[in-house]
């Protein structure tokens, strides 16, 4: 029986992911930034988006959705106002 010693050990895959950034002053943001600002899970966000509780966003491509920062800031303000009452 021979053993092949010339094989390189497997290296971990370098997966690129979108890291959440703070909400910009204006423009658009992506879901990870919104989830970090709201402190909710992706499933909660998607359920709320489908029920109309959260903004629908804009599709840039079949797999990329962005959300206007103005709508997200208004959402945060309304949540804060409900929590103060």
N, C-alpha and C positions, 0 to 999 in steps of 0.2 A: 504494500500500500504506500503510495506517495502522497506527500502533503505539499500543497502549493503555498509557499511562503512569500511569494511576490505580490500577493493581493494587498492593496491598501485598506486599512480599516475604514469603515464607513464614517463619514463626517456628518454632523447634524445638518439638516436642511435649513437654509437661511430663508425663513418665511418673512416676507415684508407685510406689515400690517399698518393700518392707519392709526396713529397715536392721537388721542384727544388733545386738542389745543384749546386755549381759552376762547370764549366767544369774541369775535372781532367786533369793532365798532359798527360796521355796516357790511353789507354783502351777503354771503351765503356761508353756511357751515354744514358739516356732515354729522351723521348720527352719533358717533362716539363722543363728539364734543357736547352734544345735547344731553346724552346719557350721563356724562360726567357732571354737567351743570345741574341736572334734575336729581341725580342720585337714584335712578331707577334702572331696571333691567331692560334688555333689548326686547324681551317678550312683552313686558308691560307697555313699552313704547309702541310696539307694533299693534297690540290690541287696542290701545287708545287711539292710534292713528286710524285704524280701520273703523272704529266706532264714532269717529268725528271729534273726540276729545282733544286730540293733538293735531297740528297742521299736517296736511297731506304731503307737502313738499313738491319738488320739481324733479322729474327724471332727466338726467343728463345722458344716460345710456341705459340699456336694459338692467344693468347691475349697479348703477350709481345714482343715488338720490340725494339732493341737497335741499336745505331748508333756509328760507330767508331769515336773517338774524332779527329783523324787526318783529316777525311773528313769534320767534322764540322768546325774545325779551318781553313781549306782551303776554305770552303764556306764563313766564316766570313772575311777572307783576301781578297777574290775576291769581296765581297760586299763593303768592305772598299776601295778597289782600284777603283771601279767604281764610288764611291761617291766622291773621291778626284779629278777625272778628270774634 
